[in-house]
Structures are given as structure tokens and as C-alpha cells.
């Protein structure tokens, strides 16, 4: 009997050593039970043109961003906008979510205590009507109606405008668009025809070949 009990004890001890994550009655698995730190800043991903991108408003500070998203997701750089728009270069904080998904917070000053603009490059953030990064031209037209696009590849290019609207429901939000990464190589004639200082209708047949999509939303705080 003593030999049998000794053998059972040895087998049980071996199973614990070989399988360290086997739960032991009465012992709390502290490694697995540790809660993940929530990202407060993604609880609300609604974009309100001119007012907010989730919890990011014009009075948001750099310290607020650290609390909302965590310091590890933030990186600092400079933003070079169109000459004359602001004193350049402008301090910028990028919030990274992985897989080329990010928000860029453009500050009004070097203190980083007031936001001038937030650039959205993540399809998880959208307006109440559903405008988001990654939309095709037909999808955007279905929500916003007819629009025009400034020619690709210059300072004021790649931008959507709504000249037919008496009042712009997207005041405070710029919509940027772009062609597929390989479009200029695959369809050089079509790409050249829609590049430069010009305005083109959203239903121009050349857009379809270029696989045009919304590439960014620029929220300028009022």
C-alpha cells in the first residue's frame, strides 16, 4: 500500500512539472487571470466633422492621449502641410493600431495642448452616416451624393468636394482619396489623365480602373 501511494504521488508531481499550466485546486493562476489593460480611446469611434474623433476634441492634450491610448502606441513627428496654412513644420502625434491603421493628431503649438486637426487612417472610425476610410466611390456617392475630385498628385489634389450642395453637411471634414498602389503602373494613361490641377466628376469612367477609395478623413476642429 505504501508503495502504491508513493507511486501515485510521483505521477501527480510529474504531471505538474511537465504541464506547468495545469490548474491546481485552491491555487490561483495569476498569469492567466491578469486582466488586459483596456484602451479607453477606442470605446467611442464616432467621427463628428469639425468637433471630435471619438474622445479627441480640440482641447485634448498630449497627456490626455497617453491616458486614452497608452504611451506605447504614440510616436512623435512633424507634419508638413500646405505652405501658408500654418507655421511649419507642425508637431504631430501618431497613434498606431497596427496594419497601417492610425490616427494623426496635428497640434496647434509646440506645447501639444490644443488640437488643430486629426487625420483618420483607420476604417474602424466613421461618421454617423457611415463615411469611413476604405470606401469606394460608389459607396461614398450612395451616402453623400454626387461629388467632384481634385486631380491626383499635387498640393491640393486627391480631395473630395460637394459643389452642388447649398450647405455642406461635412463642414470641418476633408475627404482624401487615392488610387490603388499599383494603378499608375498598370494604367498609366488613365492615371495621367486624372492627375494634376483639375476637377473631375466622381463618375468619370477612369476612376474605376484605378480602384479609387477613401484614403483618409481630415477633421479640422471648429
N, CA, C and O of each residue as an XYZ file, in Angstrom:
888
protein
N       0.839     -1.213      0.000
C       0.000      0.000      0.000
C       0.871      1.259      0.000
O       0.607      2.205     -0.743
N       1.919      1.262      0.847
C       2.815      2.426      0.882
C       3.476      2.648     -0.468
O       3.653      3.780     -0.919
N       3.839      1.523     -1.109
C       4.475      1.626     -2.427
C       3.518      2.215     -3.446
O       3.930      3.007     -4.293
N       2.229      1.836     -3.379
C       1.216      2.331     -4.312
C       0.977      3.820     -4.122
O       0.874      4.571     -5.092
N       0.887      4.251     -2.834
C       0.686      5.680     -2.553
C       1.870      6.498     -3.028
O       1.693      7.588     -3.572
N       3.074      5.989     -2.829
C       4.285      6.687     -3.267
C       4.319      6.843     -4.770
O       4.723      7.887     -5.280
N       3.888      5.791     -5.498
C       3.863      5.838     -6.963
C       2.853      6.858     -7.461
O       3.138      7.589     -8.410
N       1.674      6.926     -6.840
C       0.641      7.897     -7.238
C       1.133      9.320     -7.018
O       0.902     10.198     -7.849
N       1.812      9.546     -5.894
C       2.329     10.891     -5.602
C       3.364     11.316     -6.630
O       3.377     12.467     -7.068
N       4.238     10.377     -7.017
C       5.280     10.663     -8.008
C       4.678     11.004     -9.359
O       5.136     11.936    -10.020
N       3.645     10.255     -9.788
C       2.981     10.528    -11.077
C       2.303     11.900    -11.075
O       2.366     12.628    -12.065
N       1.660     12.246     -9.969
C       0.994     13.549     -9.869
C       1.999     14.675     -9.934
O       1.756     15.672    -10.615
N       3.128     14.549     -9.242
C       4.173     15.567     -9.252
C       4.754     15.725    -10.640
O       5.037     16.844    -11.068
N       4.943     14.595    -11.370
C       5.478     14.639    -12.732
C       4.547     15.388    -13.665
O       5.008     16.152    -14.513
N       3.219     15.180    -13.523
C       2.263     15.854    -14.402
C       2.281     17.350    -14.197
O       2.059     18.110    -15.140
N       2.543     17.787    -12.969
C       2.610     19.226    -12.695
C       3.855     19.829    -13.313
O       3.809     20.940    -13.841
N       4.976     19.107    -13.256
C       6.226     19.625    -13.803
C       6.168     19.685    -15.333
O       6.606     20.664    -15.938
N       5.625     18.634    -15.953
C       5.563     18.583    -17.418
C       4.531     19.557    -17.955
O       4.720     20.118    -19.035
N       3.428     19.774    -17.215
C       2.353     20.654    -17.654
C       2.167     21.763    -16.631
O       1.253     21.694    -15.809
N       3.027     22.795    -16.666
C       3.030     23.826    -15.622
C       1.753     24.646    -15.569
O       1.501     25.295    -14.555
N       0.902     24.646    -16.660
C      -0.300     25.464    -16.649
C      -1.531     24.688    -16.215
O      -2.642     25.216    -16.261
N      -1.342     23.404    -15.782
C      -2.470     22.644    -15.257
C      -2.924     23.286    -13.953
O      -2.118     23.509    -13.049
N      -4.246     23.587    -13.857
C      -4.759     24.257    -12.665
C      -4.683     23.344    -11.463
O      -5.001     22.158    -11.560
N      -4.264     23.884    -10.328
C      -4.182     23.139     -9.084
C      -5.273     23.648     -8.161
O      -5.379     24.856     -7.949
N      -6.064     22.784     -7.622
C      -7.172     23.190     -6.768
C      -6.684     24.083     -5.637
O      -5.738     23.760     -4.918
N      -7.373     25.231     -5.506
C      -7.035     26.138     -4.418
C      -5.903     27.085     -4.719
O      -5.595     27.953     -3.903
N      -5.247     26.939     -5.915
C      -4.136     27.819     -6.283
C      -4.564     28.683     -7.460
O      -4.980     28.146     -8.487
N      -4.477     29.977     -7.347
C      -4.909     30.902     -8.392
C      -3.847     31.022     -9.473
O      -2.669     31.231     -9.181
N      -4.277     30.886    -10.737
C      -3.349     31.030    -11.862
C      -3.190     32.518    -12.149
O      -3.963     33.091    -12.917
N      -2.184     33.146    -11.531
C      -2.028     34.599    -11.625
C      -1.659     35.053    -13.022
O      -1.997     36.175    -13.400
N      -0.965     34.210    -13.822
C      -0.554     34.600    -15.170
C      -1.762     34.750    -16.084
O      -1.866     35.722    -16.832
N      -2.683     33.772    -16.019
C      -3.827     33.786    -16.920
C      -4.944     34.700    -16.456
O      -5.751     35.152    -17.268
N      -5.003     34.978    -15.164
C      -6.117     35.759    -14.641
C      -5.869     37.255    -14.686
O      -6.761     38.034    -14.350
N      -4.670     37.678    -15.097
C      -4.388     39.112    -15.167
C      -5.225     39.758    -16.272
O      -5.140     39.325    -17.422
N      -6.032     40.783    -15.961
C      -6.889     41.411    -16.969
C      -6.074     42.241    -17.950
O      -5.067     42.844    -17.577
N      -6.513     42.269    -19.207
C      -5.870     43.107    -20.206
C      -6.231     44.573    -19.950
O      -7.374     44.891    -19.622
N      -5.255     45.451    -20.104
C      -5.494     46.873    -19.904
C      -6.369     47.403    -21.033
O      -5.958     47.347    -22.192
N      -7.557     47.914    -20.735
C      -8.444     48.392    -21.809
C      -7.904     49.659    -22.469
O      -7.253     50.479    -21.822
N      -8.180     49.806    -23.757
C      -7.802     51.020    -24.477
C      -8.995     51.972    -24.411
O      -9.956     51.822    -25.166
N      -8.933     52.933    -23.522
C     -10.065     53.822    -23.292
C     -10.448     54.591    -24.547
O     -11.623     54.879    -24.779
N      -9.446     54.920    -25.351
C      -9.684     55.779    -26.506
C     -10.457     55.147    -27.643
O     -10.882     55.854    -28.556
N     -10.656     53.823    -27.618
C     -11.403     53.186    -28.710
C     -12.815     52.786    -28.297
O     -13.518     52.115    -29.052
N     -13.232     53.195    -27.103
C     -14.590     52.888    -26.656
C     -15.621     53.582    -27.542
O     -16.717     53.062    -27.755
N     -15.270     54.741    -28.049
C     -16.149     55.506    -28.945
C     -15.347     55.859    -30.187
O     -14.349     56.572    -30.093
N     -15.769     55.369    -31.355
C     -15.051     55.632    -32.599
C     -15.881     56.455    -33.575
O     -15.679     56.376    -34.786
N     -16.800     57.232    -33.055
C     -17.649     58.078    -33.890
C     -16.896     59.360    -34.287
O     -16.269     60.013    -33.453
N     -16.975     59.693    -35.560
C     -16.402     60.951    -36.069
C     -17.526     61.961    -36.223
O     -18.532     61.681    -36.875
N     -17.360     63.132    -35.625
C     -18.290     64.238    -35.807
C     -17.510     65.358    -36.479
O     -16.668     65.988    -35.839
N     -17.777     65.626    -37.781
C     -16.998     66.626    -38.520
C     -16.889     67.957    -37.778
O     -17.885     68.519    -37.321
N     -15.658     68.441    -37.672
C     -15.404     69.726    -37.034
C     -15.387     69.714    -35.523
O     -15.047     70.716    -34.895
N     -15.763     68.555    -34.915
C     -15.916     68.541    -33.462
C     -15.064     67.489    -32.757
O     -14.380     67.801    -31.783
N     -15.099     66.235    -33.242
C     -14.359     65.217    -32.499
C     -14.078     63.982    -33.343
O     -14.759     63.708    -34.331
N     -13.064     63.252    -32.926
C     -12.776     61.906    -33.428
C     -12.761     61.030    -32.188
O     -11.743     60.938    -31.502
N     -13.879     60.390    -31.898
C     -14.016     59.688    -30.636
C     -13.871     60.665    -29.485
O     -14.602     61.652    -29.404
N     -12.930     60.392    -28.597
C     -12.711     61.259    -27.433
C     -11.753     62.411    -27.722
O     -11.503     63.236    -26.842
N     -11.216     62.481    -28.934
C     -10.252     63.535    -29.275
C     -11.005     64.778    -29.742
O     -11.640     64.772    -30.796
N     -10.928     65.838    -28.949
C     -11.555     67.117    -29.272
C     -10.464     68.187    -29.345
O      -9.288     67.888    -29.137
N     -10.847     69.423    -29.638
C      -9.824     70.467    -29.846
C      -9.049     70.806    -28.582
O      -7.937     71.328    -28.665
N      -9.618     70.518    -27.408
C      -8.926     70.836    -26.157
C      -8.148     69.641    -25.599
O      -7.600     69.721    -24.499
N      -8.097     68.548    -26.338
C      -7.326     67.379    -25.908
C      -5.843     67.721    -25.851
O      -5.334     68.423    -26.725
N      -5.150     67.232    -24.831
C      -3.714     67.470    -24.676
C      -2.935     66.168    -24.935
O      -3.520     65.090    -25.036
N      -1.629     66.295    -25.038
C      -0.791     65.114    -25.226
C      -0.914     64.170    -24.028
O      -0.902     62.950    -24.192
N      -1.030     64.725    -22.851
C      -1.215     63.919    -21.645
C      -2.529     63.129    -21.732
O      -2.595     61.978    -21.300
N      -3.555     63.745    -22.282
C      -4.838     63.054    -22.456
C      -4.687     61.856    -23.394
O      -5.257     60.793    -23.148
N      -3.916     62.033    -24.470
C      -3.713     60.940    -25.424
C      -3.034     59.752    -24.759
O      -3.374     58.602    -25.036
N      -2.082     60.027    -23.890
C      -1.383     58.950    -23.184
C      -2.353     58.159    -22.311
O      -2.256     56.936    -22.218
N      -3.291     58.866    -21.671
C      -4.286     58.194    -20.826
C      -5.281     57.403    -21.672
O      -5.723     56.325    -21.275
N      -5.629     57.940    -22.833
C      -6.633     57.309    -23.684
C      -6.108     56.091    -24.434
O      -6.809     55.089    -24.572
N      -4.856     56.183    -24.924
C      -4.345     55.146    -25.821
C      -3.095     54.422    -25.312
O      -2.721     53.380    -25.851
N      -2.458     54.961    -24.294
C      -1.234     54.358    -23.783
C      -0.011     54.887    -24.500
O      -0.030     55.084    -25.715
N       1.053     55.115    -23.748
C       2.267     55.731    -24.296
C       2.900     54.894    -25.400
O       3.500     55.453    -26.318
N       2.781     53.566    -25.335
C       3.438     52.696    -26.310
C       2.866     52.849    -27.721
O       3.536     52.530    -28.704
N       1.644     53.330    -27.818
C       1.027     53.489    -29.144
C       1.322     54.853    -29.764
O       0.971     55.093    -30.919
N       1.950     55.730    -29.026
C       2.195     57.094    -29.505
C       3.613     57.250    -30.050
O       4.568     56.704    -29.498
N       3.730     58.001    -31.136
C       5.045     58.368    -31.668
C       4.979     59.812    -32.132
O       3.930     60.289    -32.567
N       6.109     60.507    -32.036
C       6.155     61.938    -32.338
C       6.858     62.207    -33.667
O       7.833     61.540    -34.015
N       6.349     63.193    -34.400
C       6.956     63.561    -35.684
C       6.570     64.999    -36.009
O       6.052     65.724    -35.160
N       6.828     65.398    -37.246
C       6.457     66.723    -37.725
C       5.546     66.581    -38.944
O       5.714     65.674    -39.759
N       4.589     67.484    -39.053
C       3.646     67.467    -40.167
C       3.951     68.645    -41.090
O       4.104     69.782    -40.644
N       4.037     68.349    -42.381
C       4.300     69.398    -43.369
C       3.062     69.569    -44.232
O       2.839     68.814    -45.178
N       2.260     70.570    -43.894
C       1.046     70.830    -44.658
C       1.317     71.754    -45.819
O       2.466     71.984    -46.198
N       0.237     72.285    -46.385
C       0.365     73.228    -47.489
C       0.928     74.539    -46.965
O       0.491     75.037    -45.928
N       1.884     75.092    -47.670
C       2.564     76.317    -47.245
C       1.564     77.445    -47.020
O       0.688     77.673    -47.855
N       1.689     78.153    -45.898
C       0.807     79.270    -45.591
C      -0.376     78.883    -44.729
O      -1.045     79.754    -44.172
N      -0.650     77.579    -44.607
C      -1.787     77.113    -43.810
C      -1.522     77.304    -42.324
O      -2.378     77.794    -41.588
N      -0.329     76.912    -41.891
C       0.123     77.083    -40.519
C       1.630     77.272    -40.538
O       2.287     77.070    -41.559
N       2.162     77.661    -39.393
C       3.617     77.745    -39.290
C       4.184     76.325    -39.321
O       3.837     75.499    -38.477
N       5.046     76.046    -40.283
C       5.536     74.683    -40.494
C       6.981     74.530    -40.007
O       7.714     75.518    -39.955
N       7.402     73.311    -39.649
C       6.583     72.104    -39.521
C       5.776     72.104    -38.228
O       6.113     72.819    -37.283
N       4.718     71.307    -38.184
C       3.799     71.287    -37.055
C       4.020     70.022    -36.221
O       4.118     68.932    -36.784
N       4.101     70.143    -34.887
C       4.230     68.953    -34.053
C       3.057     67.999    -34.268
O       1.905     68.425    -34.343
N       3.357     66.735    -34.365
C       2.345     65.724    -34.670
C       2.546     64.489    -33.806
O       3.673     64.043    -33.589
N       1.439     63.944    -33.317
C       1.475     62.683    -32.578
C       0.672     61.648    -33.354
O      -0.494     61.868    -33.680
N       1.309     60.517    -33.646
C       0.643     59.430    -34.354
C       0.259     58.342    -33.367
O       1.069     57.921    -32.541
N      -0.983     57.892    -33.462
C      -1.489     56.807    -32.611
C      -1.618     55.576    -33.492
O      -2.439     55.559    -34.410
N      -0.832     54.559    -33.235
C      -0.766     53.383    -34.106
C      -1.590     52.225    -33.533
O      -1.538     51.919    -32.342
N      -2.361     51.590    -34.445
C      -3.151     50.424    -34.081
C      -2.708     49.178    -34.836
O      -3.302     48.112    -34.670
N      -1.669     49.297    -35.664
C      -1.165     48.158    -36.430
C      -1.793     48.058    -37.801
O      -2.857     48.624    -38.051
N      -1.113     47.316    -38.713
C      -1.612     47.085    -40.076
C      -1.956     48.384    -40.804
O      -2.990     48.479    -41.465
N      -1.070     49.396    -40.675
C      -1.241     50.686    -41.340
C      -2.492     51.431    -40.886
O      -2.983     52.311    -41.594
N      -3.006     51.085    -39.716
C      -4.164     51.793    -39.166
C      -3.681     52.761    -38.099
O      -2.984     52.378    -37.160
N      -4.063     54.019    -38.261
C      -3.566     55.018    -37.319
C      -4.414     56.276    -37.330
O      -5.203     56.514    -38.245
N      -4.228     57.077    -36.283
C      -4.750     58.434    -36.197
C      -3.552     59.356    -36.066
O      -2.583     59.028    -35.380
N      -3.613     60.506    -36.719
C      -2.562     61.513    -36.568
C      -3.175     62.758    -35.959
O      -4.121     63.329    -36.503
N      -2.638     63.172    -34.839
C      -3.104     64.381    -34.159
C      -2.140     65.512    -34.476
O      -0.974     65.471    -34.083
N      -2.628     66.523    -35.191
C      -1.813     67.685    -35.564
C      -2.081     68.794    -34.561
O      -3.215     69.253    -34.418
N      -1.027     69.225    -33.862
C      -1.194     70.200    -32.784
C      -1.138     71.630    -33.306
O      -0.598     71.898    -34.378
N      -1.706     72.535    -32.526
C      -1.658     73.961    -32.880
C      -0.362     74.606    -32.437
O       0.027     75.643    -32.972
N       0.312     74.007    -31.465
C       1.545     74.609    -30.947
C       2.473     73.530    -30.404
O       2.110     72.357    -30.315
N       3.672     73.954    -30.045
C       4.686     73.016    -29.564
C       4.377     72.475    -28.158
O       4.979     71.491    -27.727
N       3.452     73.110    -27.453
C       3.074     72.617    -26.123
C       2.211     71.368    -26.213
O       2.061     70.640    -25.232
N       1.650     71.122    -27.374
C       0.759     69.973    -27.600
C      -0.408     69.965    -26.611
O      -0.725     68.947    -25.996
N      -1.032     71.134    -26.482
C      -2.166     71.239    -25.558
C      -3.451     71.695    -26.252
O      -4.448     72.002    -25.599
N      -3.409     71.733    -27.584
C      -4.601     72.105    -28.346
C      -4.490     71.495    -29.741
O      -3.451     71.599    -30.392
N      -5.567     70.859    -30.190
C      -5.549     70.128    -31.460
C      -6.051     71.002    -32.615
O      -7.099     71.641    -32.521
N      -5.286     71.013    -33.690
C      -5.720     71.696    -34.909
C      -6.514     70.746    -35.805
O      -7.566     71.115    -36.327
N      -6.013     69.529    -35.982
C      -6.644     68.588    -36.900
C      -6.300     67.160    -36.493
O      -5.221     66.898    -35.962
N      -7.229     66.240    -36.747
C      -6.958     64.812    -36.587
C      -7.167     64.130    -37.931
O      -8.227     64.266    -38.543
N      -6.160     63.399    -38.390
C      -6.258     62.661    -39.649
C      -6.523     61.197    -39.326
O      -5.768     60.565    -38.587
N      -7.600     60.671    -39.886
C      -8.013     59.286    -39.621
C      -7.575     58.402    -40.783
O      -7.925     58.659    -41.935
N      -6.812     57.367    -40.475
C      -6.412     56.363    -41.476
C      -6.730     54.962    -40.947
O      -5.909     54.049    -41.029
N      -7.914     54.819    -40.415
C      -8.353     53.552    -39.843
C      -9.843     53.392    -40.141
O     -10.633     54.240    -39.727
N     -10.256     52.335    -40.845
C     -11.661     52.167    -41.240
C     -12.613     51.914    -40.078
O     -13.828     51.959    -40.270
N     -12.099     51.649    -38.880
C     -12.973     51.411    -37.737
C     -13.615     52.698    -37.221
O     -14.578     52.647    -36.457
N     -13.093     53.837    -37.631
C     -13.639     55.127    -37.208
C     -14.508     55.652    -38.344
O     -14.074     55.645    -39.496
N     -15.729     56.109    -38.047
C     -16.614     56.574    -39.110
C     -17.620     57.601    -38.605
O     -17.840     57.742    -37.402
N     -18.225     58.314    -39.550
C     -19.249     59.296    -39.214
C     -20.572     58.581    -38.944
O     -20.695     57.379    -39.177
N     -21.538     59.314    -38.461
C     -22.863     58.750    -38.188
C     -23.489     58.185    -39.453
O     -24.214     57.191    -39.402
N     -23.211     58.816    -40.589
C     -23.773     58.352    -41.859
C     -23.003     57.183    -42.457
O     -23.450     56.579    -43.432
N     -21.845     56.861    -41.879
C     -21.093     55.698    -42.336
C     -19.902     55.987    -43.221
O     -19.332     55.059    -43.796
N     -19.502     57.256    -43.351
C     -18.324     57.581    -44.154
C     -17.071     57.146    -43.403
O     -16.890     57.489    -42.235
N     -16.212     56.393    -44.075
C     -15.032     55.831    -43.430
C     -13.920     55.609    -44.455
O     -14.158     55.654    -45.662
N     -12.733     55.375    -43.972
C     -11.587     55.035    -44.814
C     -11.835     53.671    -45.460
O     -12.352     52.754    -44.823
N     -11.454     53.556    -46.739
C     -11.609     52.294    -47.465
C     -12.825     52.236    -48.360
O     -12.966     51.297    -49.144
N     -13.719     53.225    -48.263
C     -14.922     53.222    -49.090
C     -14.586     53.417    -50.564
O     -13.647     54.137    -50.901
N     -15.351     52.778    -51.437
C     -15.217     53.001    -52.873
C     -16.016     54.238    -53.262
O     -16.813     54.742    -52.470
N     -15.802     54.725    -54.479
C     -16.556     55.885    -54.953
C     -18.062     55.627    -54.975
O     -18.819     56.483    -54.518
N     -18.530     54.483    -55.488
C     -19.972     54.220    -55.459
C     -20.545     54.197    -54.040
O     -21.659     54.671    -53.815
N     -19.798     53.654    -53.092
C     -20.268     53.629    -51.705
C     -20.355     55.039    -51.127
O     -21.309     55.357    -50.417
N     -19.377     55.880    -51.422
C     -19.395     57.261    -50.946
C     -20.539     58.042    -51.592
O     -21.215     58.822    -50.922
N     -20.755     57.834    -52.885
C     -21.830     58.534    -53.603
C     -23.199     58.168    -53.035
O     -24.089     59.014    -52.950
N     -23.361     56.912    -52.650
C     -24.634     56.453    -52.098
C     -24.986     57.190    -50.812
O     -26.161     57.442    -50.543
N     -23.983     57.534    -50.019
C     -24.208     58.240    -48.755
C     -24.240     59.749    -48.938
O     -25.118     60.428    -48.406
N     -23.273     60.275    -49.698
C     -23.072     61.728    -49.758
C     -23.630     62.391    -51.008
O     -23.728     63.617    -51.059
N     -23.996     61.612    -52.011
C     -24.448     62.207    -53.259
C     -23.293     62.477    -54.206
O     -22.159     62.074    -53.943
N     -23.580     63.161    -55.315
C     -22.555     63.435    -56.322
C     -21.452     64.323    -55.744
O     -21.703     65.179    -54.896
N     -20.229     64.099    -56.224
C     -19.113     64.913    -55.753
C     -18.082     65.063    -56.862
O     -18.167     64.411    -57.903
N     -17.116     65.927    -56.621
C     -16.005     66.118    -57.539
C     -14.699     65.776    -56.819
O     -14.626     65.778    -55.591
N     -13.682     65.485    -57.611
C     -12.378     65.137    -57.061
C     -11.303     65.980    -57.725
O     -11.245     66.062    -58.952
N     -10.453     66.605    -56.924
C      -9.326     67.347    -57.497
C      -8.272     66.353    -57.966
O      -8.064     65.310    -57.347
N      -7.601     66.699    -59.085
C      -6.642     65.790    -59.710
C      -5.610     65.230    -58.746
O      -5.298     65.848    -57.729
N      -5.096     64.089    -59.063
C      -4.179     63.386    -58.165
C      -2.759     63.958    -58.220
O      -2.313     64.454    -59.254
N      -2.065     63.876    -57.087
C      -0.629     64.101    -57.079
C      -0.127     65.523    -57.011
O       0.981     65.789    -57.477
N      -0.904     66.472    -56.441
C      -0.379     67.817    -56.228
C      -0.877     68.323    -54.877
O      -1.656     67.643    -54.209
N      -0.425     69.531    -54.464
C      -0.679     70.019    -53.106
C      -2.143     69.958    -52.697
O      -2.456     69.544    -51.581
N      -3.047     70.367    -53.588
C      -4.469     70.383    -53.266
C      -5.215     69.224    -53.926
O      -6.440     69.256    -54.045
N      -4.487     68.222    -54.347
C      -5.085     67.103    -55.053
C      -5.675     66.045    -54.136
O      -5.550     66.113    -52.914
N      -6.326     65.058    -54.762
C      -6.875     63.900    -54.056
C      -7.971     64.273    -53.059
O      -8.201     63.548    -52.090
N      -8.641     65.392    -53.290
C      -9.636     65.873    -52.327
C     -11.039     65.849    -52.927
O     -11.231     66.145    -54.107
N     -12.014     65.491    -52.094
C     -13.413     65.441    -52.491
C     -14.092     66.766    -52.163
O     -13.841     67.354    -51.111
N     -14.956     67.235    -53.070
C     -15.750     68.442    -52.813
C     -17.183     68.201    -53.271
O     -17.445     67.345    -54.115
N     -18.105     68.972    -52.697
C     -19.525     68.815    -52.999
C     -20.087     70.152    -53.486
O     -20.831     70.804    -52.754
N     -19.748     70.570    -54.700
C     -20.160     71.887    -55.188
C     -21.664     72.030    -55.385
O     -22.170     73.153    -55.393
N     -22.389     70.935    -55.543
C     -23.830     71.018    -55.800
C     -24.639     71.255    -54.528
O     -25.814     71.613    -54.598
N     -24.020     71.057    -53.373
C     -24.749     71.202    -52.119
C     -24.793     72.667    -51.680
O     -23.774     73.358    -51.695
N     -25.986     73.135    -51.289
C     -26.124     74.509    -50.810
C     -25.460     74.672    -49.443
O     -24.841     75.697    -49.158
N     -25.595     73.671    -48.624
C     -24.909     73.658    -47.323
C     -24.127     72.363    -47.216
O     -24.650     71.292    -47.521
N     -22.892     72.454    -46.789
C     -22.027     71.287    -46.719
C     -22.226     70.563    -45.382
O     -21.839     71.087    -44.338
N     -22.828     69.358    -45.401
C     -23.045     68.625    -44.146
C     -21.754     68.082    -43.552
O     -21.737     67.587    -42.425
N     -20.663     68.178    -44.328
C     -19.381     67.658    -43.858
C     -18.403     68.790    -43.554
O     -17.187     68.610    -43.625
N     -18.946     69.951    -43.217
C     -18.099     71.085    -42.863
C     -17.219     70.706    -41.677
O     -17.702     70.217    -40.656
N     -15.915     70.943    -41.833
C     -14.983     70.551    -40.785
C     -14.370     69.185    -41.022
O     -13.634     68.677    -40.176
N     -14.673     68.576    -42.189
C     -14.074     67.275    -42.508
C     -13.658     67.238    -43.978
O     -14.483     67.416    -44.874
N     -12.377     67.005    -44.208
C     -11.884     66.810    -45.562
C     -11.840     65.322    -45.872
O     -11.477     64.512    -45.019
N     -12.212     64.965    -47.100
C     -12.183     63.569    -47.522
C     -11.103     63.413    -48.586
O     -11.192     64.002    -49.663
N     -10.092     62.622    -48.278
C      -8.997     62.386    -49.219
C      -9.167     61.013    -49.859
O      -9.599     60.059    -49.213
N      -8.822     60.933    -51.131
C      -8.961     59.679    -51.871
C      -7.650     59.346    -52.567
O      -6.792     60.209    -52.754
N      -7.508     58.086    -52.944
C      -6.298     57.691    -53.657
C      -6.561     56.455    -54.491
O      -7.508     55.705    -54.254
N      -5.695     56.264    -55.473
C      -5.792     55.099    -56.342
C      -5.079     53.917    -55.699
O      -4.353     54.072    -54.718
N      -5.296     52.749    -56.261
C      -4.583     51.562    -55.826
C      -3.073     51.784    -55.975
O      -2.639     52.519    -56.861
N      -2.285     51.157    -55.119
C      -0.832     51.372    -55.093
C      -0.170     51.135    -56.458
O       0.782     51.830    -56.812
N      -0.663     50.171    -57.213
C      -0.045     49.819    -58.490
C      -0.782     50.400    -59.695
O      -0.472     50.059    -60.836
N      -1.755     51.275    -59.445
C      -2.590     51.801    -60.531
C      -1.797     52.595    -61.562
O      -2.042     52.481    -62.763
N      -0.843     53.402    -61.091
C      -0.080     54.232    -62.021
C       0.767     53.398    -62.966
O       1.054     53.826    -64.084
N       1.176     52.193    -62.523
C       1.959     51.299    -63.380
C       1.066     50.490    -64.315
O       1.404     50.275    -65.479
N      -0.069     50.049    -63.799
C      -0.962     49.210    -64.596
C      -1.771     50.008    -65.618
O      -2.042     49.528    -66.719
N      -2.155     51.233    -65.241
C      -2.974     52.068    -66.130
C      -2.375     53.474    -66.222
O      -2.987     54.433    -65.754
N      -1.199     53.608    -66.813
C      -0.513     54.907    -66.851
C      -1.295     55.997    -67.590
O      -1.254     57.159    -67.185
N      -1.996     55.648    -68.654
C      -2.751     56.650    -69.415
C      -3.908     57.203    -68.589
O      -4.112     58.415    -68.525
N      -4.659     56.308    -67.960
C      -5.794     56.743    -67.152
C      -5.325     57.567    -65.954
O      -5.946     58.568    -65.597
N      -4.216     57.133    -65.335
C      -3.707     57.848    -64.171
C      -3.249     59.252    -64.569
O      -3.546     60.223    -63.874
N      -2.545     59.356    -65.659
C      -2.062     60.658    -66.130
C      -3.218     61.593    -66.456
O      -3.124     62.803    -66.252
N      -4.311     61.026    -66.964
C      -5.462     61.839    -67.369
C      -6.200     62.447    -66.183
O      -6.901     63.446    -66.347
N      -6.059     61.868    -64.991
C      -6.767     62.395    -63.820
C      -5.806     63.032    -62.813
O      -6.200     63.330    -61.685
N      -4.564     63.238    -63.209
C      -3.565     63.847    -62.317
C      -3.456     65.340    -62.579
O      -3.819     65.822    -63.652
N      -2.953     66.064    -61.593
C      -2.688     67.491    -61.781
C      -3.854     68.389    -61.396
O      -4.862     67.933    -60.857
N      -3.693     69.683    -61.688
C      -4.637     70.719    -61.277
C      -5.887     70.699    -62.153
O      -5.954     71.375    -63.180
N      -6.872     69.913    -61.729
C      -8.134     69.809    -62.462
C      -9.203     69.229    -61.536
O      -8.885     68.649    -60.497
N     -10.462     69.388    -61.915
C     -11.576     68.802    -61.186
C     -12.275     67.787    -62.070
O     -12.505     68.041    -63.252
N     -12.613     66.639    -61.501
C     -13.272     65.590    -62.264
C     -14.487     65.076    -61.505
O     -14.509     65.063    -60.274
N     -15.488     64.657    -62.252
C     -16.705     64.118    -61.643
C     -16.434     62.759    -61.027
O     -15.543     62.033    -61.468
N     -17.203     62.422    -60.012
C     -16.994     61.149    -59.317
C     -17.303     59.943    -60.205
O     -16.808     58.845    -59.949
N     -18.123     60.139    -61.252
C     -18.472     59.015    -62.123
C     -17.632     58.950    -63.398
O     -17.999     58.264    -64.352
N     -16.510     59.660    -63.412
C     -15.599     59.564    -64.550
C     -15.167     58.099    -64.694
O     -14.699     57.512    -63.719
N     -15.308     57.497    -65.868
C     -15.019     56.056    -66.033
C     -13.575     55.669    -65.710
O     -13.303     54.505    -65.416
N     -12.656     56.618    -65.758
C     -11.256     56.287    -65.480
C     -11.015     55.943    -64.007
O     -10.066     55.228    -63.684
N     -11.868     56.450    -63.117
C     -11.700     56.149    -61.693
C     -11.823     54.656    -61.409
O     -11.118     54.113    -60.559
N     -12.737     53.996    -62.139
C     -12.999     52.587    -61.862
C     -11.762     51.718    -62.076
O     -11.487     50.817    -61.284
N     -11.022     51.990    -63.143
C      -9.808     51.212    -63.399
C      -8.753     51.435    -62.322
O      -7.970     50.537    -62.013
N      -8.740     52.619    -61.762
C      -7.726     52.967    -60.762
C      -8.091     52.470    -59.368
O      -7.304     52.606    -58.431
N      -9.281     51.895    -59.231
C      -9.734     51.346    -57.946
C      -9.642     52.399    -56.843
O      -8.979     52.187    -55.827
N     -10.305     53.524    -57.048
C     -10.247     54.640    -56.115
C     -11.004     54.342    -54.819
O     -12.086     53.756    -54.829
N     -10.401     54.765    -53.706
C     -11.022     54.599    -52.393
C     -10.698     55.789    -51.493
O      -9.736     56.520    -51.727
N     -11.512     55.965    -50.471
C     -11.222     56.976    -49.452
C      -9.975     56.532    -48.689
O      -9.930     55.427    -48.149
N      -8.972     57.394    -48.650
C      -7.692     57.039    -48.013
C      -7.506     57.689    -46.645
O      -6.743     57.188    -45.820
N      -8.203     58.810    -46.399
C      -8.066     59.500    -45.110
C      -9.230     60.459    -44.912
O      -9.813     60.960    -45.873
N      -9.555     60.705    -43.660
C     -10.533     61.724    -43.280
C      -9.812     62.744    -42.418
O      -9.170     62.380    -41.432
N      -9.911     64.016    -42.775
C      -9.216     65.080    -42.035
C     -10.234     65.910    -41.266
O     -11.021     66.647    -41.861
N     -10.216     65.789    -39.955
C     -11.158     66.511    -39.103
C     -10.482     67.779    -38.607
O      -9.554     67.724    -37.801
N     -10.955     68.923    -39.095
C     -10.404     70.231    -38.683
C     -11.355     70.829    -37.657
O     -12.528     71.059    -37.948
N     -10.843     71.079    -36.455
C     -11.705     71.490    -35.345
C     -12.142     72.945    -35.472
O     -11.344     73.842    -35.746
N     -13.441     73.142    -35.261
C     -14.027     74.477    -35.403
C     -13.908     75.258    -34.099
O     -14.346     76.406    -34.025
